[in-house]
Amino acid sequence: MSNDTKKPDLPFKIDRVKVQIRNKNRVNIYENDVFKLGLSRSTFEKENLQTGDIITEEIYKRLFRSEDESVVRDYLLGLLSRRAHASFELVQKANKKGYDSELVEEIIAQLQDKGWVNDQEFAISFAASKCRMKWGPEKIRMALYQKKIKGNLIEKALDEFFSETDIKTLMENALRKKRNALLREKDSGKRKQKLYLFLQSKGFHSSDISQHISELMQDL
């Protein structure tokens, strides 16, 4: 729960509820004008609390759980509002914040059910983004593996994106900014080797490089 909430003596009766002055999304709960509990408005409404209700140990534990869920959900939705995330990325970031790992996994599963977290869509979007940065398929594949995307989802994303993309054109695009540096190498054998190693470092498969390297050398 929030720092404005310390466990009160239980049970207690809700006599008054007041919206907090500094945070309109939270309410203060009182018994006999004595502050007892601070809750998010979402938890208060979700639990359908009303004046006159008795807060028992069991209800308090449920409120505590609901508050934790709200904090974790808001954090994850905040991350997703900035950019798409793989499910593993969300787990890593939430764990670094110290949130309960079981609760994090539970809420991520809920977000997946709603379609707000989708590793397949993430993989396709990631491949498109990195291709624009002149990455080859092998480098993209390795990066997605590091994000714990399942192998079949990675291959489906790469097939969907690269099946309609000419690999030679991608290599030519990757070489544009490297062209002048390669031309400074006067020895054609060494230039070819540097070209090969550069494309390999960008994530292009050795068989694709070997297939097109003669044409790429001529186009420099």
N, C-alpha and C positions, 0 to 999 in steps of 0.2 A: 504493500500500500504506500501512499504518498507520505512524505515526512510530516504532514499535518495530522497523521493518524497514529496514535499509540493505543495499544490494546486497553480498552476500558474495563472497569469492573462489570462482570456479567452475572445475571441478566440485567437489562435496563429497558425502560419504556421510552419510546420516542414521544416527547412532548412538543417539540418545536423543530422546524427545519428552515434553514436560512441559506440563501445563495451567498457564496463567498464574495466579498467586495473585490478582491484582486484577481480572482479567477472565476468567471461566471460559469465555467464548466464543472465546478465543484460545489458541493453543499456541506454545511455544517449541521450536525444533528445534536440536539440538546435534550436533557432530562432535568426538569426543575431548574431551567436556565443555566445548567452546568453543561459545558461542552463535553460531548462523549465521543464523537466520531466524525471524521471527514471522509466524504465519498465523492467519486465522480458522479455527475448527473446521469450518465449512461447506466452505471451500476444501480443507482437509486431507482431509476425508472424500470430497468430490466427486472429488478427484484420486486417491483410494485410495492415499495415501502410506503407506509402512511403513518400519520400521527396516530398514536395509540398502540402501534405494533410493539411487541416485546422482542428484543434482540437477545436471543439465547446463544449459547456457545456454538451450537450447530449452525444457526443462521450467520453468526459472525464468521465462521470458517468459510461458509459459502460466499459471503461478501468479500472476504480476503482473497479467495480464489478468483472471483469475478473481477476484482480490481487488478490483480496481476495479469489476467487475460487481457484486460483493456489496455494496460501499459504495453504489453508485448505486441498486441495487434496494432496499436497506434504506431509503434516503432517500426514494425515491418511494413506497414502501409506507407509510412513516410519514406522508407527506402525505395519502395516500388513507385512512388510518385515522382522520384527523380530519374529513375531508369529501370528497365527490366532487369531482374536478377534470376540467376539459377537458384534452385532450392538450396543447394549446398552453400552458396554465398550467403544466403539469408541466415542459415544455421550458424555459420562461422561468425558473422557480425553480431548476431544475437548472443552467442556464447561469450564473445568478448565483452559484452555489456553486463555479463553475469546473470542473465535470465535463466530460469529453470529449463534445462534442455528438453525434458519431457513435454513441458507446456509449449515450448517453441515448436517442436515437431508436430504437436497437435494442431496448433494454429496454422502452421504452414500447410498441413493437410486440408484444413478448412479452406484456405485461400486457393489451393489447387482445385478443390471441388468447385469453386466459383469461377475458375479459369483465370484468376489473377496471377497465379504462378504456374508457368507452363514451360518445362525444360525443353520440349521439342521446339516451341516457338522461339524460345531464347536462343537455342542452338542455331536456328536458321537466321535469326536477326544478327547474332554474333558473327556468323560466317560472312554475311553481306557487309557488315561494318568493317571487318578486318580485311576483306578483299579490297575494299576501297582504300585501305591503308597499304595495299600492295603485298599483303600476306598470301603465301601459297597454301594449298590444302593441308599439307603435312603440319605446318606451324599452327594452323587453325585447329586441326585434329588434336594436337598435343595440348593446346590451351584449353580446349573443351574437356579433355580427360582430366586436366588439373582441377577443373571446376566440378568434377565428379558427375558429369553428364554420362548417362548410360551409353555404351558403345553403339547399340542399335540406333539410338536417337542421333548420335554424332554422324553415323554413316548415312542416315536418311537425310539429315540436313546438308551434308556435303554433296550427296547425290542430287538433291533437289536444286542446289545452288550451282554446282559446277557442271552438271550435265548439259546445261544450256549456255555454258561459258567456254569460249575457246581458250585453252590453256596457253597456247603460244601468245595470244594477245595479252593475257595477264602477265606473262613473263616480259613481254616488250614494255608494258606499262611500268613494271617494277624496275626495268633497266634505264628508264629515261634519265633519272637524276644521276645515275652511275656512269652514263655514256662517256662523258669527258674524262673521268678518272681512268676508265678502261682504255681509252684511246691514247692516253699518255704512256701506256705500256707499249713499247715498240716491238717487242718480241711477241709474235702471234701465238706461239705455244703458251707462253706465260699469260697472255691476255685471255686466251681461251680457258686456262685453268682458273684465273681470277673470276671470269664470268660464271663459270660452273659453280665455284664455291660461294659466290654472292647469291646466286639463285637458290642454292641449297640452303643458305642461311635464312632466306626469305620464306622457306617452307615449301619449295617445289620438289616434287619427287625426282629422284635421280634418273629414272627411266624417261620421264617427260623432258628433262633437261638434255639428256643424251640424244633424244629423238629430234630436238629442234636446235641444238647448239650451233650447227653449221650455218643455218639460216640466220640465227641471231647474230653470229659473228659478222656475216655479210651486211646485215642491216645497221651495224654500228656506224 
